[in-house]
Amino acid sequence: MNGADPIARLLGEWSIGMGTAAMLFRIGMSMLLSAIVGWERSSKRHSAGLRTFMIVSLSGTVIMMLDQYIDMQNPTHSYILSGGAIVAIAVISINSILFSSKNQIKGLTTSVGLWAWGLIGLSIGAGYYTMALVAFAALFCEFYWFPVMEVYLKNRSNHFEVHLELKNSVYLQDFVTTIRKLGLKIDDIEMNPAYSGSGLSVYSVAISISSAELKKYKTHAEIIEALRTLEYVYYLEEI
């Protein structure tokens, strides 16, 4: 119950407290904002999408309102339900992280986004509408626009990791030699056991760009494209 919130003051007394109108408004706001973020995740085929974000947000909002109602009846009550909700949402978020056969971690951004959205749901339930809207705008921007910047910075980094599939393990030394000739340095090589018996030799390779010329002019995509032309490379991609 927050009468100091700018949006609550603008809306009027009905939006403050635990009246029916306030509860319906908070639930509606929670579902609408979470649907927008969930749609963005679903449109990019992420593990947690529209319904997941809406359920997490609604749960946080309802639990916070329930805590407030209990607090009105019992002033000595502590917000145990809301604290438990944060832990539960964190567990759900962790379970949305997936590991692919190429040693790639998938769903990490969606996972922390779910946890963050759970906190926004709690904020809505507490009547902190302004905080919730600002946090929603920031989170949506991070999901929708920041990936472009992230890809640009990642592609200009001097360190990257690739998923490498060789036609035979005997070609590994040739690959290492070629890497060094190109002005690159291998930091680590790990064989992927998931492809055992497939006839391919599959590795996760951590690479650093040591050549000053490569650092200045070449992107990861260009380097990988050049390595793909090697006749003994079956498949290669950045991870």
Secondary structure, DSSP 8 states (H G I E B T S, - for coil): --TT-HHHHHH-GGGSSS-HHHHHHHHHHHHHHHHHHHHHHHHTT-SS-HHHHHHHHHHHHHHHHHHHHHHHH-TT---HHHHHHHHHHHHHHHHT-EE-TTS-EESHHHHHHHHHHHHHHHHHHTT-HHHHHHHHHHHHHHHHTHHHHHHHHHHT-SEEEEEEEES-GGGHHHHHHHHHHTTEEEEEEEE-GGGTTSS-EEEEEEEEE--HHHHHH--HHHHHHHHHTSTTEEEEEE-
